[in-house]
Amino acid sequence: MDPLEAIRMVTVNTAGYFGLRDVGAVAPGYRADLLILSSLSPLRVRSVIKGGRRIFDEGVYTGREVTAVGAGHAGAMSIRPFGPEAFRIPHGERGSG
């Protein structure tokens, strides 16, 4: 597949399909999230700009450390024991033949 067609499929086409009006293109009024490539074949990422800030440059992450937001305190989960039947997927009866 042509690399430019693949990029178009995962950017502007996808944004249009999902009705995301502020992503998928480089233009006024769009979010400043960019992927800068040094090569299309093989595909090599040079820099990543997220929200107008460079967060990855020449193989080095330069952004802030990301932490979970709103997760609260994560502790042990309390679940009842289960066996193999918990993974059984119900299905219709099969015909013979």
URNOR-V628919 format. One line per field, one symbol per residue. ss: DSSP state (@ for helix, = for strand, . for the rest). phi: phi as a letter, one per 20 degrees, with the letter a starting at -180 (. if undefined). burial: + if it has 16 or more other ideal C-beta (glycine too) atoms within 10 Angstrom, else -. A space follows every 50 residues. Layout:
# URNOR-V628919
ss->???
phi->???
burial->???
This chain:
# URNOR-V628919
ss->..@@@@@@@@.@@@@@@................=======..======== ..=====..==......................@@@@..........
phi->.fgffffffedfffgffemeedcobdagnefedcdddebebffceebcdc mndfdbblncfdeffecfdmfmeecfedcffbcgffefdfbffefep
burial->----------+---+--------+--------+-------------+++- ----++-----------------------------------------
